[in-house]
Amino acid sequence: MARSPRRLRPTAPPSRPRPERRHRQRRATPIPWRRLEDRTKDALRKSPGGRVLAAYQKRGKECKGALSGEVTRACEQADTALSNAVVAEIRGGLTLPVPEHLP
């Protein structure tokens, strides 16, 4: 049996170079700061990096009327920055005290 000749596919025109994809930054779950125990909050604020303390102070300045229902965009961003700082410290190896009460 004779084989049939292969059909060649037409070559595609040269395409434009693809733009480089930016990888998304991992997002952490929001941490409810007010629900953490005082010992845990103290340990986080005293962390050697100082990122948590700076983010906590900024959140305190931006979120003055948050309890009365007036949440601004700056307050939301400061709250997210505080959560990210806590996660960064814990991922960096910070050890926290064992909680007294488990949920």
C-alpha positions, 0 to 999 in steps of 0.5 A: 500500500502506498502512503498518501503524501502529508498535507502541510498546514499553512504557516500562520503569519507572525504574531505580535509578541505577547505582553508579559503577564503580571502575577497577582499578589497573594491575598490574605484573608482579612483579620478581624483585629478587634476579635484578637486577644490582648496578648496576641495584639501586644505580641503583634505590635511588639514584633521586631519588624515594626510593620504591624505597629505602623499599620495599626497607628495608621488605621487608628488615624484613618478610622476615627468614626468607623464604629458609628458607621462612617467607613471611608475608603482610606479606612478600608485601605488601612484595615487591609494594610494592617491585615497584610502586615499581620500576615507578613509577620506571621509568614516571616516566622513570628511566634504568637502566644497560645490563645486562652480561649478557643472558639 
